[in-house]
């Protein structure tokens, strides 16, 4: 199928061929009929992509600060690589979608195949959308009208925050698509509406809807609004404009009455004058997209609705309200449609966005998919007779930025990649010359050419996919953690024992040059005979509280997902296995999803390990530090860039660029598979590390030491 994407690096808008998505539980699979181009939002993305690096940096000063901090901690070259990787990740375009349901996921009973629905789907021939972001279209509403559902809900949510009453005067600044819809909705609410825009064509159109208009290019709009309201000022101002200037917010304050309300729906400069707001006791609020539920994973992804008596207007109920107004003819959108363009002619819209006078541009889609199927072949695969042919399940940020490039550098033969939405996997496949992209992970498991399945999905899928891959006769590499619950581990062990295939977890730190040198200095394979003390500190940095990583049922928490690296590394350096764990975390009532904790490890040979995993430090400071104390000798491993030794004959230091061992890990793994040699990490050792991190969580809850059995 075809999907429109935006390249942020080059500014190019591309119609990409990707595999069609598959329906998932709690979601709806929709074949597209029409989509609406949000000219304001999408123009910003196109312009950002076409800008040079300096201009991109000026537009995102907060990101520049993050880059500087990363340079200080990781060095210039790794930071530049990370920046260019980020810019090289194209974005899917569009969020105003209409189509026909072709399949419904498990748990959905109120939508059926054949229903016409509106959603926030992208510009793609097929989309899979969570139930709470889908609304059924009344029979009396055309496909073209229904494409205005989502963007109408954006304006409606701004109005709900403004809370206007019958007879109030509201100024709408910016009469683009959202502004014209918002102005109409305010009129339906019984308000007197004054619209401001420098484009005379938009002002003329607004007047046909009964909106009074002012042109800020030739009028003192503050004085005009004040005069039009008998010297009182506007009761409310809704800003739907897009500009970097602070002038809009200044004008809004000055044209408002005392104790007036201002709501920002668009994007403007926000250098507020305290005097303007102080003297009038103005309120100012920023509206968040379609309404309550937006960006809440529990509502959008998990399908947990907010109770109507307590949250009357969610984003889905806002969708329904707009569709009702369209069905009754109260909201007029036909005059806003400037053009309807076939998907293959998308450049008629995107090639002239800055010079176009369009209000609303619609894209029409063919009655049948341009290319059907859940996979696309990008080149004829040529799997050799040797082992080590790789199939990848998961194409998220880590896979694209680190894992797949490391596999390529290691000389792996990448045969297929599976991703849920098809786009991310296809883009990675094109970039790294992977033969096939699919949205059905079973294609990876059933392909006889593949003997190594690489799993890099969200953590809650790891155990299930490892078991299925083993049952399919594949060797498995899975990104940490191996499992997120104690109950999952026995099933993985049983599957591995029955299949007699290799299972390796992405504990890459032990393969870094500094870690391997440390192991050699400590005595190589004989280090287990000598107990030692090791302190590993991870200055992890904070990540948003609503990230899936913190969700115990999805990510498992950062201790399971990241601190396990250090359990494995200490196990590697000590040459022993963990027998008991004790963890303490910051806060009076720490949960399993804590990300600031200290873990004490007791090893079979008497060694001790301390893992300090902290998320409350400065990102400008180095991220990782390992200290080893043994036989009156000390090793300091700094951020996997340098190793210093004290008390070692003939060794004082080793340094180089940061290398966390990802490429070496895969080089050795592929060589191991092709030679049929012993696993790089004993499966029993992987199980011990996994059990130790799970025991750490039990220790936290029980308040004492936890045995690792």
N, C-alpha and C positions, 0 to 999 in steps of 0.2 A: 504494500500500500504506500501512498505518498503522505508525507508530513512536512510542513513548513518549519524551518529552523533558522535561527539567527546566529551568525558567527560573531562573537564579541571581539575577536582578534582582528578580523579583516573588515567587518561591517557588512559582509555579504549575506544576503537572504537566499536560502537554498531550499528547493523542493527535493527532499531526501526520500529514497526508497528504503522502507523499513518493514520488518515483519509485523503482521497484525497482532495486537495484544490478545490475551486469553482472558476470559471472564474469571474473576476471583470472588471468594466469599464476601458477601456484603457489598458487592459492586455490580454495576450494570454495564454490559457491553453494547455500544451504540454505533451504528453505521451512520455516518454524517450525511446530512442533506444540505445544510447551510451553516456558515459561520460569519460572524461580523468582525471586522477589523477595528480594534480600538486604536484609532489613529494617534491619540495623545500618548498612550503608554507605549505602543509599538514604535512610534517615531522616536521616542527617547532611547529605546534599545538600539535602533538602527543608527541613530546619530552617535551614540556612545561607541558602538562598534567601529564606525568610520573614523573616529577621533584618533589622534596619535597618542603615544604612551603618556606624554606630558599632560595632554588635555584630559586623558582618562584619570590621571593622578589628581589633577585639580578638581575634578568632579567628585572624587571620593577621598577627602582628606582623612577620614577615619581609617580607611584601608591603608593609606600611606603610613600612618602611625604604626599599624600592625606590621607592615613590611619592615620598617626601621627596627622594631623590636625583634623580628625574626632574624634580621641581619646580625644584630648584636649577639643573639644566642646561637644561631646555626651557621652563620657565615654568609658571604655574598652569593656565591654560586648556587648553593641549595635554595636560597631564597628566590633568586631570579628564576630558577627552574620551576619552583612552586607557582610563582606569579604567571609565567607563560603557560603552565599547565592549566591554571584556572581560566585564563583568557581563551584557551583552546577548547573549552567545553561549551559547545553551542547550546543555545537555549531554545526550547520549543516555544512557538508563538501562539497567541490567541487564548481567549477565555470566555468567548460568547458563542455557544455551540447549540445546534439543533440537529436532531437525528432520530432514527428509528431503532428501537431496542431489538437486538438480535439474540441476546442471551441474558439471563439474570443469574447472579451468584447465589450460593447457599445462604439462607436466612432472609431472603427478600420475597415477600408475599403480596405486596401492594403494587407492583409493577410487572407487566407481562410482555412477552415477546410480541412485537408489532406496535406497541405504544409509541406515540411521538413524545419526545421529551426535550427539555432544555437543560443545559448543564454548563459548567465552566470548562468544558473540554477544549483541547488545543485545535489548531488548524490541521486536522489529520482525517484521513478517510475512515478511520475507526478509532474509537477511544473507549477506555474502561474507567468508569467514574464511580466513586463511593456514593451510596444511596442518598445521603443527606445533601449531596450537591446536584441532585437530579430532581426535576419537577415535571409532572405530566402536563401536556399542552392541551387546552380545550379544543374541541373540534372547530370552533368558530375562529380560531387564531391561525393564521397562515404561518408557514415556515419562516418567511421573511420577517413577519411581525415578531415571532417568538425569539428571533436572534437578539432582540433588545432586552430580553429578560434579565440577564446578569448585569449588564451595564445600567439598566434601569434600577436594579436593586441597590447599586452603589449610590446613586442619587437619593433613593428612598431612605437608605440608612442615614445619610447626612441630614435629611429632613427630620427623621425621628430624633436625632440628637439635638437638633435645633428646637424641636417641640413648639412649632408655631401654633397660634390659635386663630380662629376665624376673625378676619378683618385686619390682621397685622400686615405691616409692610415689610417685605423681605427683598433684599438685593441679592441677585445672583451674578457673581463676577466671573465671566468666561462663558460664552454661549457656544461652546463646542457641543459635541454629542451629549455628554453628561449634563452640561449646563442647560441645554434645551429640554432634555427630559425632566430635569429637576424643576425647572421653571414651570413646566406643565403640571407636574405633581403638586407644586405649591398652589397653583391656581385651583386645582381640584380640592385642595385643602381649605379653600376660602380666603386665600391671601391675596393681597395686592402685590404684584411682582414687578420689580424693576431690573432689567437685564443690562449688563455692561459688557461690551466687546468692541474692539477696534475694527472688526470686519463688518462692513455695511451689509454684505450679503446675509450674514447671520442675524444682524439686527432686523433686516426686512423679514426674514423667516420667522423670527421671534414675535414680531408684531401680528403675524397671522394667527398666533395662538393667544392673542389678547395680552401680551406682555408689553409693558412700557419699556422703552429702551434709551440708553445713553451711550454715546461714543466717547471713551476717555481720551481719544486722540485729538478731539476738538472741543471738549467740554470739561469744565471744572466739575467733576462728578461729585465731589464732596459737597460743594455748594448746591449743585442741582438736586441731589437727594434731600438735602436739608430743606430746600425751598419746596420740593414736592411733598414733603411731610409736614408742612406748616411750621418749620423750625424745630421739630421734635427730633428728627433723625430716624433711621431705619430700626425696626424692632429686632431684626435679625439680618445677618449677612452670611450667605453660603458661597464659599470660594471654590469654584470648579475650574479655575484657570491653571495653566502650567507655565511658570516663569521663574527664573532665578532671582528676580528683583524682590526687594523688601517693600517696594512701594505699594503693592497690593494690600499687604497686611496693615500698613500705615493708613491707607485710604479707608479700609474697612473699619478701623477703629474710629476714625474721625467722622465717618458718615453715620455711625451708630448712635442711637439715643442712649441716655444714661441707663445703665444696667442692661444694655443690649447684649445679644448673643452672637458670637461668630463661630462658624464651623468650617473647618478646612477639609474639603474632599479632594482637591487637586494637589499640586506640588508647587510651592512658592517659597521665596526666601523668608526666613523667620527671625529676622533681627527686630525684635519687638521694642517699642518705645514704652517704658514703664509709665511715663506721664500720661500717654493716651489711654491706657487701660486703667490706671489708678484713679484718675479724675472722674471717670464714668462708671467705675466698678464693673467693667466689661468681663464677660466670661468667654473663654476661647477653648475650643475642643477640636481634636483631630479625629476624623471619622475613619474607621478601619474597614474598608472594603464593603462586603455585602451585608454584614451584620453579625450579631452574636453567633459564635461557633467558628468564625473564620480563624484559621491557623490553630485551632484546637484539635489536636490529633484524636482526642477521645470522641469529639463530635463528628469530625470529618472522616477519619479513617476507621475508627472503631464503631461508628454508627450510634453513639449514645446521644439521643436527643435531649434537649433541655425541656423540662415540663412546661407546657403552655401557660398554666396559671402564674408561673413565676418568671418566665421569659417569653412574653407574648410574641415577639418578632425575632425569630432566628433568621439566619441567612436563607434557609429553605423556605420559610414562611414569607420572607420578603420576595423570593422568586414567585411564589404562588400569588402574592398580592399584585405584582406587576402583570402576570398572566391574566388575572381577573379583570384588571383595568383595560387590558388589550381586548379581551373578549367582549366587553361591554361597549367598546368604542370610545371610552372616556380618555384614553391615552392615545394620541395620534403619533404614529411613527412613520407612516408611508411618506410624508413630505420630507423626512430626514434622509431617505435612501437616495444617494447620489448615483450609485452604480452597482450592478451585480456582475461579477467577473468570474469566469470559469477558473477552476483551480489551476489548470496548466498555464493560464495567462496572469498569474499572480504578480508578475513584474509591472503590469499596468497600474497596480496599487503601490507596491513597494519601491518601484523604480523612480517614483516622483512624489514621495510623501511630503517633502518640504515645499513643493510648489503646487500641490494639489489643493483644490478648493472644496474637496469632498467633505461632507458632514459624516455620512455613514457609507462605507464600502462593504459590500457583502461578497462572500465567495460561495459559488455553487459547486456541487460535487457530482460526479457521475453516478448513475443508478447502480452500477456494479463496481467493485474494487478494481483499481488499475492493475494490481497484482494481489491475488489472494494467497492465503497460507500463513502459517505462523513462523516461517523461516524464509530467509533470502540467501541465495548463494552469490557470493561476491567474486569468487574465482573458483576454478576447479581445484578441489583439494588434492594434494599429492602426498598422502601419508606413506612414509617409507616402511620398510619391513622391520626397522628397529623399534625398540620400545620407547616410551616417553612421549607418545602423542597425546596432546593435552586438550581437554574440553573444560571450559570455564562456566560456572554457574554463578551469576551475579556480576553486575557492571556498574557498581556505585563509585563514589569518589575515590576510595582507597584503591579499588581495582584499576581505575583509570590512571591515577597519579603515580602509583607505586608498583602494584603487583604485576600488571600486564607488561609494563616496560622492563621490569626486572626479569620476567620470564623470557622476553625477547633477547635481552642482553646475555642471558644464560644459555642461549641457543636452543630453547625449547621449540618444538613444532606445535604451533597453536592451530588446532583444527576447527574448533567451534566455540561460540560464546552464546550463553543464554541470559536474557534480561527480561524482567517482567513487562516493561513497556515497549521493548524493541528498539527504541531510539538510541539509548546509551550504549547498548551492545553493538548496534550497527555502526555507530560512529567509532567505537574502539576497534571493531573489526576492520573498518576501512583504514584507519590510521596505522594499525599494526599488521596488516595483511593476514588477517584471520579468515579462513575459507568460508565460514558460514555463520550467520546470526539467526537466532531463533528466540521466540517467546515461550517455547515449551521445553523446560529443562529435561524432560524425559528423552528428548532427542539426543542429549549428551550421554545419558545413561545407556541408551540402546544402540548407539553407534559402535560397531565392532572395531573401527579404526582407533578409537580412543581407549587408552589404558590407564590414563591418569586423570581423575576428576578433581578440578580445583574449585573449591567452594568458598565464595567470598560474599555471601548474602548477609542480611541482618542476623544477629546472633540466635534468635529464637528458632531459626530454620536449620541451624548447623547439625544438631543431633539427628533429625529426621533425614536430612540429605546424605549425611555420612552413612547411615544405615542403608538407605536405598542404593547408594553408589556401591557399597560393599556387596550387597545382594546382587547387583548387576555385574559383579566380577571386576570392578575397577579398583585400582589403587587410589588413595584419597589424600589430597592435601587440603586442609581446612584452616581458614584463618581462625585465630583464637577468638573466643574460647571454644573448646571442643563441645561442651554442653553448658547450659545455664541452670540446670536443676540436678540434684542428686539422683532423682528418679530416672533421668535419661542415661546416666552413665552405664548401668548394667546392660542396657540394650545395645549400646555402641560396642561394649566389650564382647558381648555374645556374637554380634555381627562380624566383628573383626576376626574372632577365633574361628567362626564357621567358614568365612571366606578365605582366610589365610592370605590376606592382601595387606599391603603397607598402609598404615594410617599415620600421617604426619601433620602436626599442628604448626602454624606459622610463628614459631619461636625463633625469629631471625637474629636476635641479639647475640646469641652464642656463635653465630657465623661471621660476626664483624671482625676486622683485622685486629682491633685492640683487644677484644675478648679472647680471640684465639692465641694472641701473644701472651696475654695474662695466664691462660691455661698452661701454656708451655713453660712459663717462668715458675709457676707453682708446682710443676712436677708432672704435667701431662696426665696420662691415664692413671698415674700412681697417686694423684692428689687426694684421693679418697682415704688414704691411710693416715693422713695428717689433718686433724681438725683445724678449723680456722674460723675467724669472725669476719663476716661480710656485711657491709651497710650499703644498701642501694637507695638512692633518693631520686624520686621522680617529681620534678616541678611541672606537673601536668598542665596547669592552667585551667581556668574555669571554662566550661561550655554551658550554653543556655539550659536552664532548669527543665524546659519543655522538650529537650532533645530526646530522641528515641533511645539513646544510649543509657539514659538514667532509668528508663522504664524497666522495672524488674522482669516483666513478662516478655519484653521484646529485646532489649539490649543486655539485660542482666545486671547492669551497673558497671561502673568503671573498674572496680576491684577485679571482678571476673573477667572483664574485657581487656584490661591493660596491665594491672598489677601482676597478672599471671606471667608476663614476660620476665619479671624479676625473680619469681619463684624458679622458673626454668633456668635462668642465668646463674643463680646461686647454686642450684643443683648441679649444673654443668661445671662450675668452678670448684665446688667441694668434692665432686665425684661421689656424692651420697644422695639419699632420698629422705624426704620429709616424713617425720613420724608424728609430729604434733604442731599445732598452730595456735597462736593467741593474737587477737586483733583488738585494737582500741581505736575509736573514731572520734573526730571532733564533734562537739555538740552534746547537749544534755540527753537527747533521745535519738541517737544516730540510727539510721535505717540501713537495710541491706544495700541500698543504692547510694551510700555515702561515697564521696570522692575525696575525702581528706582523712587519712587513717594511717596508723603505724601497725605493721604486722611483724610478729616475732616467730621465727621458724626454728624448730629443733630437728636436727638431722640424726640419722642412724649412727654416724661415726662420731658424734659429739660436736660437730660443727654447729654454729648458730648463724642465722641470717636475720637481718632487720630490713624491712622494706618500709620506707617512708614515702607514701604516695599522697602528694598534696596538690590541691587545686586552688589554693589561696595565695600563691606566690606571684612575683612579677614575671611577666612573659619576656622581659628583657634579660633575665638571668638564664643561664644554661639550663636545659631541660633535664638532663640525666647525669648522675654522678655515682660511681661505684667505688667503694673503698674496701680493700682486702687486707686483713692483718693475719700474718702467719709466720711462725718461727723467727720472730724478731725482724720481719720484713713487712713492707707496706707497698701496696699498689694503689694508685689513684687513676681511675679511668674517667676522663672528662668528656661527656657529651658524645662519646664514640668518635672523637676527633684526635684525642691524645691519650697516652698512657705514660705515667711517671712511676718509676720504681725507686724505692729506698731500701737499702740493705741487700740489693741483688748484685752479685759480682758480675761485672761486664755489661750491666744494663742500667741506664738512668732514665731514658725517655724514648718515646716513639710518637710521631705526630703525622697528620695528613688531613685530607678533607674528611668531612663527616661521612661515615659509612656504617650503617646499622645492619649490614649483612644480608639485605634482601636478595641481591643478585647472586652472591656466593651460596646462599641457601638453595636457590633453584639450580645453580650450576651443579652442585653436589647431588641434589635430588635427581636430576635428569640422568647424570652419570651413574648413579646408584641403580636406577631402573634399567638402564641399558646394559649394565654389566651384571645385573642380578645379585648385587652384593647386599650385605646386611643393611637394615634401615639406619638412617643417620641418627635418629633418636629412638631408643628402644620404646616399644609401645607401652611397656610397664612403667617407664619413666614418664611418658606423656600422661598416663592415667594417674600417676602419683602427683604430678603437678596440678592436674585438674582437680583431683580430690582435695589437695591442699588449699586451693582457692575457695572451693565450696566449704571446706571446714572453717576457713577464716570467717565466712559469713555466719556459720553456726556459732562460732566462738563469740562473735559480737553480740548475738542475741542472747546467748547463755551467760555471758560475762565471765568466761574462764577459758582454760586450755581446751582444745578440741583435738581428739585423736584423728590421725589420718590412716584409715585402714584400706 
